[in-house]
Amino acid sequence: MRSRAFALGKVTMDESPRRVVCPARFEILSADAPPSPVTCQLSYDSSDPFAVTAHFTLGEKSVAWTFARSLLRCGVYKPVGEGDIEIHPGLDDEGHATVYVELCSPHGSAMLRTRSAGIISFLQMTHQVVPVGEEPERIDMDAMLSRLLHDDAAA
């Protein structure tokens, strides 16, 4: 296994299937309270080349959100998304470039923010694993069909 470190913590890149796992520090924002730190682990797996997953942990509660890598990539520079997840750039109170992530579900919503530099580093590592535009070539259609057929047979 090859690993590299950067400002937000230890980053690992596994070889097969290729994965990028990166710790990140987010803050949850609320109108009634100061920002609270939220632990997050961003991950990318070449076997699902269009998606990234963010595992958020706040105290005893944990939730994972999987969404399009392109949504995260574009959200660093311009507002994107609608519905369950919206991402947009901004500045924090100290003037640092940030990424705001708004998550909405039937169970509630949350506005989170993190510094853009960590997101950009994570995305650059995912682009080393699967360059933008090469995602369709990385999908194993036979395995996907087999999984679908197996799931249908089990139901």
C-alpha positions as CSV (number, residue, x, y, z in Angstrom):
1,M,0.0,0.0,0.0
2,R,1.2,3.4,-0.9
3,S,0.4,6.3,1.4
4,R,0.9,10.1,1.5
5,A,0.3,12.7,4.1
6,F,-1.0,16.2,3.6
7,A,-2.3,19.1,5.8
8,L,-5.5,17.4,6.9
9,G,-4.1,14.1,7.9
10,K,-2.9,10.8,6.6
11,V,-4.1,9.9,3.1
12,T,-4.0,6.3,1.8
13,M,-4.2,5.1,-1.8
14,D,-4.7,1.3,-2.0
15,E,-3.6,-0.5,-5.1
16,S,-6.4,-3.0,-6.0
17,P,-9.1,-1.9,-6.5
18,R,-7.7,1.6,-6.3
19,R,-9.1,3.6,-3.4
20,V,-8.4,7.0,-2.0
21,V,-9.3,7.6,1.7
22,C,-8.8,11.0,3.1
23,P,-9.7,12.4,6.5
24,A,-11.2,15.9,6.5
25,R,-12.3,18.4,9.0
26,F,-15.7,19.9,8.5
27,E,-17.8,22.2,10.7
28,I,-21.6,22.0,11.0
29,L,-23.2,25.4,10.9
30,S,-26.2,26.4,12.9
31,A,-28.0,29.7,13.3
32,D,-28.3,29.2,17.1
33,A,-24.8,27.9,18.0
34,P,-21.2,28.4,17.0
35,P,-19.8,26.0,14.4
36,S,-19.1,22.5,15.7
37,P,-16.4,20.2,14.4
38,V,-17.4,17.2,12.4
39,T,-15.1,14.3,11.6
40,C,-15.3,13.2,8.0
41,Q,-13.6,10.6,5.9
42,L,-13.7,11.1,2.2
43,S,-13.3,8.0,0.0
44,Y,-13.1,7.1,-3.6
45,D,-13.1,3.7,-5.2
46,S,-12.2,3.0,-8.8
47,S,-14.8,0.2,-8.9
48,D,-17.4,3.0,-8.6
49,P,-15.6,5.7,-10.6
50,F,-18.4,8.3,-10.8
51,A,-18.9,8.5,-7.0
52,V,-17.3,9.7,-3.8
53,T,-18.5,9.0,-0.3
54,A,-18.3,11.3,2.7
55,H,-18.6,9.5,6.1
56,F,-19.5,12.2,8.7
57,T,-19.3,11.6,12.4
58,L,-20.6,13.9,15.1
59,G,-20.4,12.5,18.6
60,E,-22.2,9.1,18.6
61,K,-23.9,9.7,15.3
62,S,-22.5,8.7,11.9
63,V,-23.9,9.0,8.4
64,A,-22.5,8.3,5.0
65,W,-23.4,10.2,1.8
66,T,-22.4,9.0,-1.6
67,F,-22.7,11.4,-4.5
68,A,-21.1,12.3,-7.8
69,R,-17.5,13.1,-7.9
70,S,-18.3,15.7,-10.6
71,L,-20.7,17.4,-8.1
72,L,-17.9,17.8,-5.6
73,R,-15.4,18.9,-8.2
74,C,-17.7,21.6,-9.6
75,G,-18.9,22.7,-6.2
76,V,-15.4,23.9,-5.3
77,Y,-15.8,26.7,-8.0
78,K,-19.6,27.3,-8.4
79,P,-22.9,26.5,-6.9
80,V,-24.1,23.0,-7.9
81,G,-26.7,20.4,-7.0
82,E,-30.4,20.5,-6.1
83,G,-32.5,18.5,-3.8
84,D,-30.6,16.2,-1.4
85,I,-27.2,17.7,-1.8
86,E,-26.0,21.2,-2.8
87,I,-22.4,22.4,-2.8
88,H,-21.0,25.9,-3.3
89,P,-17.8,27.8,-2.7
90,G,-17.4,30.6,-0.2
91,L,-15.1,32.2,2.3
92,D,-14.9,31.4,6.0
93,D,-14.7,34.1,8.7
94,E,-10.9,34.3,8.3
95,G,-11.1,34.7,4.5
96,H,-10.0,31.2,3.6
97,A,-11.6,29.6,0.5
98,T,-14.2,27.1,1.7
99,V,-16.7,24.6,0.3
100,Y,-20.2,24.5,1.8
101,V,-22.1,21.3,1.6
102,E,-25.8,21.3,2.3
103,L,-27.4,17.8,3.0
104,C,-31.1,17.3,3.1
105,S,-33.0,14.1,3.9
106,P,-36.4,13.2,5.3
107,H,-34.7,13.0,8.7
108,G,-33.4,16.6,8.6
109,S,-30.8,18.8,7.0
110,A,-27.3,20.1,7.7
111,M,-25.0,22.8,6.4
112,L,-21.3,21.9,6.6
113,R,-18.2,23.7,5.5
114,T,-14.5,22.8,5.1
115,R,-11.5,24.4,3.5
116,S,-11.3,24.1,-0.2
117,A,-7.6,23.1,-0.2
118,G,-8.4,19.7,1.4
119,I,-11.2,19.0,-1.1
120,I,-9.0,20.0,-4.0
121,S,-6.2,17.7,-2.8
122,F,-8.6,14.8,-2.4
123,L,-10.0,15.3,-5.9
124,Q,-6.5,15.5,-7.4
125,M,-5.7,12.1,-5.9
126,T,-8.9,10.7,-7.3
127,H,-8.0,12.0,-10.7
128,Q,-4.7,10.2,-10.5
129,V,-6.6,6.9,-9.9
130,V,-9.3,7.6,-12.6
131,P,-8.8,10.7,-14.8
132,V,-11.9,12.8,-15.5
133,G,-13.6,11.4,-18.6
134,E,-12.2,7.9,-18.2
135,E,-14.9,6.8,-15.7
136,P,-17.0,4.8,-18.3
137,E,-14.0,2.7,-19.2
138,R,-13.6,1.7,-15.6
139,I,-17.0,0.2,-15.1
140,D,-17.2,-3.6,-15.1
141,M,-20.5,-4.1,-16.8
142,D,-20.4,-7.9,-16.5
143,A,-19.9,-7.7,-12.8
144,M,-22.7,-5.0,-12.5
145,L,-25.1,-7.2,-14.5
146,S,-24.2,-10.2,-12.5
147,R,-24.9,-8.4,-9.2
148,L,-28.2,-7.1,-10.6
149,L,-29.3,-10.5,-11.7
150,H,-28.2,-12.1,-8.4
151,D,-30.2,-9.4,-6.4
152,D,-33.3,-10.1,-8.6
153,A,-33.0,-13.8,-8.1
154,A,-32.7,-13.4,-4.3
155,A,-35.8,-11.2,-4.1
